[in-house]
Amino acid sequence: MILHPTVIANLLGSSVATGMVVYAAYHGAQILKHWNLQSGAELQLVLERKTYLISTLLSYVFGLQLLSLFLFVFTADSLTPLFVGAMCAAGTLNVNGFGYPTLVLKIVNFLLAGLWLVLNHADNLGYDYPLIKKKYLLLVIIAPFIVLETVLEGAYFFGMHADVITSCCGSLFSSEKSGDLGSDLASLPSIPMMWAFYATMALTLLVGGYCYLKGKAGYAYPVLSGLAFLVALASVISFISLYIYELPTHHCPFCIIMQDYSYIGYLLYLLLFGAVVFGMGVGALLPFRELESLRGLLPALIGRLTFVSVFLYFIFTSIVTYEIVFSNLIM
Amino acid sequence: MIELANVRKVFNAGNPNEFSALNDVSLSISENRVTVLTGPSGSGKTTLLSIVGCMSRPSAGRVRLSGREISSLPERFLTEIRRKTFGFIFQQPNLIKGLTVLENVMLPAYPLGEKRSLLKEKAMKGLHSLNIGAKASAKVEWLSGGEAQRTAIVRALINNPTIIIADEPTAHLDTKLSYRFMEIVERFKDEGKTVIITSHDPLVYESSMVDRVVILRDGKIEGKPS
């Protein structure tokens, strides 16, 4: 293990979050099992009081979970000078077999935590705990992923050895290789991917804008939002990174978070992950529009989520366009 | 109509000093009536009143207000109900020192965002109706006991509540002021408000304007209405 302040912060943060999520999931399971709002039994009233504690606790824990994705990537980037062969976070994540699985779980948990926060917010709007069972069911589903993430993260950091020679991002995300996801994405043809990116973003923004302005809600926007997220991630590797680096062969999705590129990667990923959480949050709330206590409240919340998601995708697309237009790279 | 169904309230549950203040209390309180909860000290009167007024939650049981179940409501909804439905008159006036009578009266209405000029007009009208309009600009620490009590009553009415809750309102008043208070209660009744009073003062529970007396002992309802 390498005793670096960011490593300690990651491990400490994950351990605290896991402890709290496990505690909350235990009480969540009790709520799932015993909740009955019609009952005036002592247990029911205890559960009603407990849900305040649990949901407040989880709001902070999942807020921390959202930040932990960026802290993890920042840590991997900070440790780069310690490993032979590593040029950025891509190499550091490859020093053992747990780096990339941890990153994938961090992304999955980011999305799940974001959805839980959206559900929790909607539940708190209703006077009769309208989504309580749904949100605690989601919590019970999320909890094992959070535990697994902490285990993998622990294995990753504890399994770091400074004498390991790792691969650089140029080899991990090379358009001349094939057989792994990074290289396959880097091999995607740039111009068709650019068309696909702009077509997806245009459609997402149009549908989102229409839904927001007309006050309509449907599953089209959440689906498009998820699709736009995937296409945007692939596009970052396929062609956006090329314009930022102004190099026709460098596809790394991690170098863009470095100081050399004004940390623009953090901004792009923040916009992208924020947009997809708000967009998919719309989809998570749609089935509950007709609940009595939420009927008058959910349309406004869905409208706000749609607006924020569309706005974030718009800013993301604008920054990408700016980078392409003002890049010295000509494809 | 306020309905309590099998309400229990236990303090320090699970500890050696556990105390059960209310035991399985079921009660219906009619609208537009004056109801007095009486009984010896420690019988659970104030606890019951605080549960009815959404100031505390039962350990078990449910409370319904006009058919709506309120004991399970999240705190932010209870705040709204407390603010708009209930007017509280406490044993002590609980006025805020350093502020004037008028400011004290207007204070509970500030969160509702009513226009200040209208609010001031309403507060002055209330103060005049209880003959303390002349003291509006006086600091509350200069008031006599009776004036402080009447100020507290006007404050309780500022948001035009439908239910007035008074906890031992005559405990610190002399006989004359106690009769004066009961006259004010009669006026509430005439205005169609529901009044719930806890008291072990015979002057209160033996008053002719009281519609129902509920006797509590050891956290249970003991007798029928007198």
Interface residues (C-beta under 8 A of the other chain):
Chain A: L37 G40 A41 E42 Q44 L45 E48 R49 Y52 N124 Y127 D128 Y129
Chain B: A5 N6 V7 R8 R57 P58 S59 A60 G61 R62 S71 S72 L73 P74 E75 F77
